[in-house]
């Protein structure tokens, strides 16, 4: 009987944030691929597109014209997933199979730049800092509304991630309930804090920094790493080194450092397969329920779908849908691949 090798043998890894496991099968990374290949999107775009409903001054689908904006621009989503209107609802709490309740909230769109042809890795640091300051303002203002208990800031980049418009933008959904994934994280962070008297992600990051094998890039204030329990092949997470529960508490130096690590990480993504790398990213931070949340630590998730090349994506099917998440390439190998890439964008000659 030989010894277990975590780099070669099938095993499960535990995610303490959401109390779930992921199956890791490193040997399957060597299998040949004869499955579907995605069409590589043409990323050649003009700086201004008169047909784009997010470009400055253009008219959106609802007939409203955008401001002639020169920096980050925010407006309420014309096709909002959440609405602010008050609804009468009586919940008797007795139905087992058909539970439903109204959900009140606000959905916003954040245009990162007036330039239609840029993505985050192609923006200068001043522009990215402006986006971060916009996130800070929106988190604070939305979170101050009495019925808003969670503010979710996120970006879907690339058509393969369902992004309907290539103009650089993200969204913010603010609502009265904690979404399912956030509630799972809340419960596990709180359980750890009560048990250990310390913060789960602060403790985790300290251990990752000592090991170094899953760190992609770091600076004085932040680290970007491939989590030990990562599900997606090139999944990463940015974590604040200082114990800070929410984006609104960043210092000016932290805003600048956050912009630098966002650019450094996303440039590496683009350089990996020399393509405009698709992903869904989102910020997790303290709820806005008016309570102190020392169990929370600011962090940002990146979930990119690409597996082997710009045209081969990871599918969550079969075992992943019926059993649990599964990955082939190890987190350590993914981190090494990203870490070894240049910070100079591949399009820049």
N, C-alpha and C positions, 0 to 999 in steps of 0.2 A: 504494500500500500504506500503510494507516494504522498508527499506533503501537498497540501492545498496551495495553489499559486493564484493569487487574486488577479494577476495580469493575464492569466490563460484559462482559468477554470470558471464554469458557471457559478454564480453566487447571487445573493440578494443583498441590497443595500437599503438601509433605513433612512427615511426622511423625517427628522424630528419636528419639522415645521408643520407638517400636515398629517403626521402619524400614518404614513403609508410606506410601502416597500416598492423597490424597482428590481426587476430581474436583469442581471448583467451577464451577457454571453460573449466574452471577448473573442473566442475562437471563430464566431460567425462573421467577424469583420473580413475574413479571408474568402467568403463565399462569392462566386461570380454573380454579376447582376445582369439579368435578362428581362427585367421588369420595365415599368413605364419610365420614360424620360420626359421631363417637363420642357416646354418651349422656353428658351431664354428670352426674357422680355427685353425689348429694345429700349435702352435707357437714354437714347439721344432725344433731348427735349429742348425747346427754346426757353429762354429766360422768362419770356411772357407768352402765355397762350390765350388768345382771345376767346377760346371755347371752354376754358377751364373755369368752373364755378368757384374756385378758391383764389384765383389771381386777383390782385388789387384792382378795384374799380369795376370788376365784372358783375353781371347780374346773376344771382343764384336762381334755383328752380322755383322759389317762392316769389320771385319778382323783386326781391330786395337786393340792392347794390352793395358790394363790399366797400369798405373805406379804401381810400388810396393809401394803403398802409406801407410804411417803410421798415417796420420791425414786426415782432410777433403780434398777431391779430387774433382776437377771440370773439366768437359769436355763438349764440344758442343754436344748436343743431336744428336744421329745418325739418329733419325727420327723426326727431328725438325718441330714444328708447324709453325715456322717463318723462313724466309730465308733472307740472306743479299744481294742477287744479285739485281742489278739495272734493272728495267723493263721500257720500253717505254709505256706511258699511256697518252691518251688524254681524258680529262673529259669535255664534253660539258655542264654538269649540267642540262640538259633539261629533262632527263628521270624520270618519276614519280614512276614507278613500278619496274624498273630493275636497281637500282643503285648498283654500285660496284666500288671498287678502290683497287689497290694493297696495301698490308701492308708489310712493310719491318721490319725485326727484327732479333733477335738472341735468340736461346733457348739453355739453359745449364742444365746439371744435376749436382747436388751437393751430393756426397757420404759423409754422416756425419761421418762415421767411417769405418776402414778396417774390423771391426768385423761384420760378417754377421748376428749374432744372437742377436744383440742389437737393441733397439728402444730408442728414446730420454729419456723416464723416467728411463731407465736402464743404461744410460751413466753417468759417473762421471762429475762433474761440469767443470773440465778442458777441457774435450772433447766437452761439450756443448758450452763453451766459444770459443773454436776453430771454431765451426760452425758459431757462431755469428760474429766472426772476418772475416770469409770467406764471409758471407753475406755483411758485411760492405765493403769489398774490391770489391766484384762484383758489388754492387750498385754504388760505386764510379766510377769504371772503365767503366762499361757499360753506366752509366749515362753521362759520359764525351764524348761519341760518339755523333757527331753533330745531327744525325737523330733520336736518342733515346730520347723519351720524357716520357717514363714510364718504370719502372723496377718492375716486379711482382715476388716476392719471395713467394713460396708456397710449401706445402707438402701434398701429399695424402697418408694416412697411412691405410693399411688394404685392403684386397681383396674386401670387400664389398664397398669400396670407389673407386674401379677401379684400385687400385695399381697393376701393372703387375709384380713387383719384390719385394720380402720382405726385401731385403737388405736395411738398413736404408739410405734413400736418399730423397732429395727434388728436386725442379726444379726452374729455373729462366727464365722467358720469358721477354725480353726487346723489346719494339716496338716503332714505331713512333707516334701512336695514343694513347689517353687515352681510355682504355676499358670502356664498358658501365657502369658497377658498379662504377668504379673509377670516371668516369665523373659525374655521379649522385652525388657522395660524394663530389667531387670538387665543384660543383655548390652550394650545400647546405652549405658546410663549408664556402664558400666565401660569400654567402648571409648573413649568421649569423655574420660573421666578419664585414661586411659593416654595418650591422644594430646595432650591440652591441659594436663594437670596441674591442672585445675579442674573444678567441678561443672556439668554441663549445665544443670540447671534454675536454678541460681543465676545463671549467665551469661545464660540466656534471659530470666529475670525482669528483670534489670537493663536489658536492651535494650527490653523491653516497657514498663517504667516510663518510660524516656526518650521513647519514641514516644507512649505514652498512648492510642492510638486503640482498643486492644482491652481496656483496663482498665475494669472495671465499678465496682469500689469498692476502696478500700485504707485501711489504717490504719498505725500505726507498725510493726506486726509482720507483717502479711499483706497480700496482694493477691489479689483475685478477678478473673479475666480470661477472655475467650473466646479459647482458643488459636488461633494462626494456622492450625493444621491441624485445627480442630474439624470433626467429622463431623455431629453432631446440630445442628439449627437454633439452639438456645439452650444448647449445651454450654458449661460453664464449668469452671475449675480454680482452686482456692485453693492458693497457694504461700506457704510461709514466707519472709520476707525474710532472716532469719538462716539461715546454713547449719546446719540441724538435721536429722538423719537419721530421727528417730522421735519419736512423740508423747510418749513418756515423758520426753523431755529438755526439754519446754517449761517455762519459768519461770512463776510465778504471773501475771505481767503478760501473757505470751503466751497463757495459758489464757483470760484475760479478753478479750484482743484477738481470739482465735479465735472465742469465743462471739459477739462483736459482729459479726464479718464473716460468720459463719454466718447470723445473724439478718438482717443487712442484705441479703445475697444472696437468701435464700429469701423474704423479704418482697417483693423486686423480682419474683421469679418469680410469686408470687401476684398481684401488681399488674398484671403484663403483660397477662393476659387476664381479670383479675378472677375467678379461680377458684383452688381449692386445687390448685396446680400439681404434677403428677406428675413423678417422676424416679427414676432409680437413681443413688445416689451411693456412693462408696467411697474409702477412704484407702489410698494407696500409700506405703510407708515401708520402711525397711531390713529385710531378712530377720532372723530370730531364730536364726541358726545359730551364734552365739557369736563371729563374726568382725567385724572393723571394716569398715564400708562407707561410706567417705568419698564414694563416687560417688553415694550416695543423697541425696535431698532430700525432706523431707516435702511431700506434696501430696495434694489431694483432688479427685476428679473428680465432676462432675454431668452426667448424661446424661438430659435431659428429652425426651420424645417429641413434644411439641406443636409444630406447624408454623405455622399461621396464626391459630388461635383456640383456644378451650377445647374445641372439638369436632372439630378437624382435626389429625390426627397425622401424623408422618413415618413412612412405611413403608420398611423395608429389604428391597426385593424386586428382581427382575429384574437389572439391571446391578449393583446393590449386592451381590447374592448371587453373581453369576457373574463379575463383573469386579473392581470396587473400590468403596469408599464414595463417595457423591456427595451434594452439598448445593447448594441454590439460593442462598438468602440468604447474603451474605458474613459472615465472622466480625466484620468491622469494623462492619457494619450492625447485627448482633445485639447487639454490645457497646454501641453507641450507644443502641439501644432500651432495654436494661436499665439503662444508666447514667442515662438521663434520667427514670427512674421514681422515684416518691416512696418514701421509707423508712418511711412511715406505712402500715400494713396497710390494704388497701381495705375490710375489714369494719369498721374502726374509724371511726365517724362523728364 
